[in-house]
């Protein structure tokens, strides 16, 4: 980096730090403590078509999700995790009602395969092969409550299962979640098939249907964030695991390393002729009769093409064989009609090649996922670090870029996990930005991670972890606004789709590309393309990609002219969304004010998001009922940052605090309006006192936001 570039970067950081501290707005309590079942001025349950599956199973038509009668279907979903999957009956009713009120039409069940009370596995046994009857009943009742309200189900099969001695699994106490091993170990494969049969053939007494025949089950995911190819690339197939209960991301035990190497050598003898095998032995330095060793990532760069590509093919075949065997079990043997997903596939293209042979392709990402700090001797977490910088300043590293590389032509694409994890101070940008570009890319669904991991009886009015959405008053009200915009398709799909094709060799070679090329695994691909146009993988076994359209750096505008991502040299990014029914301003709005046809905001907050969307489906210029979501920082009471503002010294406690968006909101060009009112809403979506009557000015209808503290308003006009 030259001196001028370094100086400019330092100036940008100073400007950003100065901005964050220059105009502080006092944090105010605004806990999301509602457990009301229905009603409220902002109840969006009308967006759902209840009961779920009443017309039959959701299917694939023309590369997208569709109802049985052929209408386009989009998923606006979220996750429940562990104990959140099996609430009490009262809790299930509350949860289902809450989700419907926020416009959620599909729920992903995550970590269902844990011992009760955190899952449905019977904890009293010496194995993990039977369900806990009480927790299974809770799950059944919850599914029925969801179905009743028009909320579909996404079932995850293998996520967090850990094994016991009675399972007959070798080195069971050293496996953790057994990621990677689930693809090739025969006992683990047998147990996965057994679990799938038990769950999918179980009859829900509250719906009367077995899960394999339940039309409210929209999709079934086979494994979560689990890939044998990724395990290889990430140095987790070394055979050095020796710690009991090692957690999520772990190396494999030595016995499994030996078994995998033996399987690899058996495969080589079947796939290669004697001359090819001799060349491979020579390249690997293996003596005659000795097994060919598997490559370690540190050896990738220097490995001859024959050795590297041969081993990559081995892992790819293991992965594909696993997905196809599970597909045969679920679809052919059990007769399940739900759509099938392998695992999230936006990380490496060899995984995408096998996952794309199923019904739906899926992706996960998090903006600045916490980096956990562990005590190496015990493996226990002792803290975390986050970047705590705004995505709006880094469009070419954004969640949109990370997710868009896995969309495949002719296949529905969903995002089943995404979030700006707490306590990022710029998290108000996450929901509106991804909502807009997911629509531009014409993706089929988003599942925000996660609504919660507990029964409503245990809900607390503060953030106890990084990912829970329910206590976050900014994200939840933005999700309500996003439901309206995304399910209606307010942002038009891009006018142009940029296809990408790769040869089979390029797919494998992508695993050892230089790090500078890994954001898209496509040398020469301008990273601004997914922010301007749609892009899809046309082939992973075809002709190499051709020339791509030239890239632009700033501002980046969608080809529909509805989305604009603008970052100036002083790193004060602003995103605008400009459609007939939804408009939004996101980013450093105090320093870089923007005016849209129906919306303007003159705020005292340095960073915030302002989203205006029609509730009645009319264009904003004529709408009589609109939702205004306004969000900035969220924190816990008593929360304390470290000196660098990259970790917390004290998480604090209840109640949740918000930085109210304060200033003047102007609603512009409201044709024929005689009176406009803005009703501040409570966390339950009900008016907080008398509505604020907007003042008619030359600029439009203006009102003062910020008092009372809230994150959303119901706008009505006469």
Order of alpha helices (4+ residues) and beta strands (2+ residues): alpha-beta-beta-beta-beta-alpha-beta-alpha-beta-alpha-beta-alpha-alpha-alpha-alpha-beta-alpha-beta-beta-beta-alpha-beta-alpha-beta-alpha-beta-alpha-alpha-beta-beta-beta-beta-beta-beta-beta-beta-beta-beta-beta-beta-beta-beta-beta-beta-beta-beta
